[in-house]
């Protein structure tokens, strides 16, 4: 498979510069994962709940940061 040449000044001189791109999703909060000793009923409740969520990253594809080509 022949790779196309990268466009632009730096692309012509140095070629493609691929970087991985990921999508992220947040899972539902996990009940009971907040330490009881630090649990305070206050206006910080949304931040406490948000901090218990797990973030999952999924690989999508590589993108050239110079010309935008996807592989």
C-alpha positions in Angstrom: 0.0 0.0 0.0 1.6 3.2 -1.2 1.2 6.2 1.2 0.3 9.5 -0.4 2.6 12.5 0.1 1.8 15.0 2.8 0.7 18.5 1.7 2.0 21.8 2.8 5.5 23.1 3.4 6.5 21.0 6.4 4.6 18.0 4.9 6.6 18.2 1.7 9.9 18.4 3.7 9.2 16.0 6.5 6.2 13.8 5.4 3.2 12.8 7.5 3.1 13.2 11.2 0.3 10.9 12.5 -1.2 11.1 15.9 -3.8 8.7 17.4 -7.3 10.0 18.0 -9.5 8.6 20.7 -13.2 9.0 21.7 -14.0 9.2 25.4 -17.2 8.1 27.1 -18.2 8.5 30.8 -19.9 5.6 32.5 -22.5 5.9 35.2 -21.3 6.9 38.6 -20.4 4.1 40.9 -22.3 4.2 44.2 -20.2 3.7 47.3 -16.9 4.6 45.6 -16.7 7.9 47.5 -14.8 7.5 50.8 -17.3 8.1 53.7 -14.8 10.1 55.7 -14.5 12.7 52.9 -18.2 12.7 52.1 -19.7 16.2 52.9 -23.2 17.3 52.1 -22.8 20.7 50.4 -22.9 22.5 47.1 -20.0 20.3 46.0 -22.3 17.3 45.6 -22.3 17.5 41.7 -18.5 17.5 41.7 -18.3 14.5 44.1 -20.7 12.5 41.9 -18.9 13.4 38.7 -15.6 12.3 40.3 -16.9 8.8 40.7 -17.5 8.3 37.0 -15.1 6.2 34.9 -13.8 7.6 31.6 -13.3 5.0 28.9 -11.1 5.9 25.9 -11.6 4.0 22.6 -9.1 4.2 19.7 -10.7 5.7 16.6 -7.9 6.3 13.9 -4.7 8.1 13.2 -4.7 11.6 11.8 -1.9 13.5 10.2 -1.5 16.8 12.1 0.0 18.5 9.1 -2.6 17.8 6.4 -5.5 15.9 8.1 -5.2 12.6 6.2 -6.8 9.7 8.1 -5.3 6.2 8.1 
